């Protein structure tokens, strides 16, 4: 076993996060089209570049909540 100290890796500068400026309406449209399952590849590529992933997750969770509440209301109305 060697008594030499191990070389330290070079410090890595933190990369700045990419600022994405997508509108709320564009995010809602992207999530709605994803729920339906119809999406053009070119539009998907634009969404990946422009939309903030956190906004997509929040809008998706709200959409799922509204869908579940809507289905529960529909079932209660029918029964």
C-alpha positions in Angstrom: 0.0 0.0 0.0 1.3 3.4 -0.9 1.5 6.4 1.4 1.0 8.8 -1.4 -2.1 11.0 -1.1 -4.7 10.5 -3.8 -5.0 13.4 -6.2 -8.0 15.5 -5.7 -10.4 16.0 -8.6 -10.5 19.4 -10.2 -13.3 21.6 -8.8 -16.3 21.7 -11.0 -18.1 25.0 -11.4 -21.8 24.7 -10.7 -23.8 24.9 -14.0 -26.5 27.5 -14.0 -30.0 26.1 -14.5 -31.6 26.7 -17.8 -34.3 29.4 -17.6 -37.3 28.2 -19.4 -40.1 30.7 -20.1 -43.2 28.8 -21.1 -46.6 30.3 -20.5 -49.2 28.7 -18.3 -51.6 28.3 -21.2 -48.9 26.4 -23.2 -48.2 24.2 -20.2 -52.0 23.4 -19.8 -52.3 22.6 -23.5 -49.3 20.3 -23.3 -50.7 18.4 -20.3 -54.1 18.2 -21.9 -52.7 16.7 -25.1 -50.7 14.3 -23.1 -53.9 13.1 -21.2 -55.5 12.5 -24.6 -52.4 10.8 -25.9 -52.1 12.8 -29.2 -49.0 14.8 -29.6 -46.8 15.7 -32.6 -43.1 15.0 -32.2 -42.1 18.5 -33.2 -44.5 20.1 -30.6 -43.1 17.7 -28.0 -39.6 18.8 -28.8 -40.6 22.5 -28.5 -42.2 21.7 -25.1 -39.1 20.1 -23.8 -37.1 23.2 -24.7 -39.5 25.8 -23.4 -41.6 24.4 -20.6 -40.5 24.2 -17.0 -40.7 20.6 -15.7 -42.0 21.7 -12.3 -44.9 23.6 -13.9 -45.7 20.5 -15.9 -45.8 18.3 -12.8 -48.0 20.8 -10.9 -50.5 21.3 -13.8 -50.5 17.5 -14.3 -51.4 16.9 -10.6 -54.1 19.5 -10.7 -55.5 17.9 -13.9 -55.6 14.5 -12.3 -57.3 15.9 -9.2 -59.9 17.6 -11.4 -60.4 14.4 -13.4 -61.0 12.3 -10.3 -63.4 14.9 -8.8 -65.3 15.1 -12.1 -65.6 11.3 -12.3 -66.8 11.1 -8.7 -69.4 13.8 -9.4 -70.6 12.0 -12.6 -71.0 8.7 -10.8 -72.9 10.4 -7.9 -75.1 12.2 -10.5 -75.9 9.0 -12.3 -76.5 6.9 -9.2 
